[in-house]
Amino acid sequence: MNEPRSIDLLAQLLSQPTVSRNPNLGLIHFIRDYLAGWGVASELFLNAEGSKASLYATLGPTDRGGVALSGHTDVVPVDGQAWTVDPFALTVQDDRLYGRGAADMKGFIACVLAAVPRFLARPLHWPVHLAFSYDEEVGCLGVRPMLAELAQRPHKPRLCLIGEPTEMKPVLGHKGKLAMRCRVRGAACHSAYAPQGVNAIEYAARLIHRLGDIGQQLARPEHHDPRFDPPHSTVQTGLIQGGRALNIVPADCSFDFEVRALPGFDAQQVVDELLQHALLDLLPRMQAVHPQADIQFEPLSAYPGLATPADGEAAYLLSRISGSSAFGTVAYGTEGGLFHQAGIPTVVCGPGSMDQGHKPDEYVTVAQLQACDAMLGRLGEVLEGEVRFSRPPL
């Protein structure tokens, strides 16, 4: 087989419209068949419906842990966005490669696939593992069953590199996220007799106001971590629904909110404080008017933050292959915290910028793909033979 180019593989990946609401099996089967063409077997981890799968494969020895190269196969929707090119086809304009997922994060996956024959050509002492997931964009769902299975095996990956778009800058940390839905059930009546009802929107507004107060508390200087931007945990309400007509006291209202938590801060504390306010302050007033009034909280999604030590093995490996020890953090989340919880130290570095991610006319540059190709080449060198990839003892 001719040695593949990352740009050609990117074209194949972009042609698969793997928006999170869609199946991803077309893309996964393409990767599985591509790897099989190089003699590499893959494992698929299917969701309950059998419509989506994560893929795991190992290049090199299978009797020891190596370095996992991880990426998600799903992309965000293009609905309502003013694209000037076909979002599900590669468009090349000058140095830019356009398409949904070009930066986030099919560019990295394309580079990894292009590196497969070069990894195989090396006498790897430490293996390379490929870990491609589904439904990262809707709560890091697909990687969890794969990690649960790997945790039962004698040789799980020793380290993980997630190729989210960082402009090829080495990243060691990001915030975690907890997304919640609050449902307020009041009691309807004619608005002319408003005191006889329980206005669900007004009580939801009181809860949202309390969330704002909590956010202000978290923003105080004593809670700052200067490695992050913004340097504190944040709270925001992003969606609210309620009411049927102006002359009806609304019986129902729901709102969705999220906590973006610094590593080490338990986002559940925000929910607990809001729940206490609901139970002790609001519900007694609501139920005094209507005993069936209620407030319920429902978790939507969550993933942990990441704070990989700068003096650890994973950071040292990343500095060697990226050529930089100017470690940073990113504002968005990744699956890295889940890998860390599974006992796999994780770092983040990949082609493209999240400034282009989730936007119309998303793109990655040719130069960024080339830089990623070069980084993976250096990884192959590090993993070859008996070369150490841990930090030498002082």
Disulfide bonds with the S-S distance in Angstrom:
none
